[in-house]
């Protein structure tokens, strides 16, 4: 099971920018009028970072990811 989580976590990390773009397209299309306008690239970077932490949480120890 640990190998599978490592594989999935690494896939999430390597695809985090694409996942963030897809997430943004889905979320922003539904809530565009509720969003406060910010620079799109900053929002994508932030979302990619969060998605990367999600991937890391599948194989790193909780205290290490929590510090990030």
N, C-alpha and C positions, 0 to 999 in steps of 0.2 A: 504493500500500500504506500509506503514511503517513496518508492521509486515513481509511482504514478503521480503522487502529489508534486514531486520535484519536476517531473515532466510537464504537468499542467501549469505549475507555477512559472516555469521558464517560458512556456508558450505565451502565457499572459504577459510576462515582462517584455518579451521580444515583440509582441503585437500591441503594446500599450497605446501607441500613438494612433494606430488604426482603430482600436477599440474606442478610444476617446473621441475620435472623429465620428464614428458610427453612433456612439452614445449621444454626442452633441446634436447630431442630425435628428435623431429620434426625439430627444428631450426638447430641443429648441423648437421643433416643428409644432409641438403640442403647447408649449408655454411661452412662445415668443413675446406675447403682450405682457407677460408677468415679469420677464427678465429685465434687470437693469442693464443697459448697454455697457459693455466693457469690451476691451480689445479681444477679439475672438482667439487670437493666438495665445494670449495669456490664459484664457479659459481652457483651451485645449491642453496647454502645458500642465495646468493644475490637475485637470482630469486624468491625464496620462500618468502623472505622478501618483495620484491616488490609486489608479488601476495597477500600477507597478507595485505599490505596497500590498495590494490585495494578492497579487501573484507571489510576492515574497512571504506573505503570511502562511502560505500553504506548505512551505518547507523550512522557514526560519523559526527560531524560537520566539515566542510571544514578546518577551521583554526587548529583544533586538528591534522588532518591527514597531513596537509601541513607542520607542524612543524617537523613531523617524516621524 
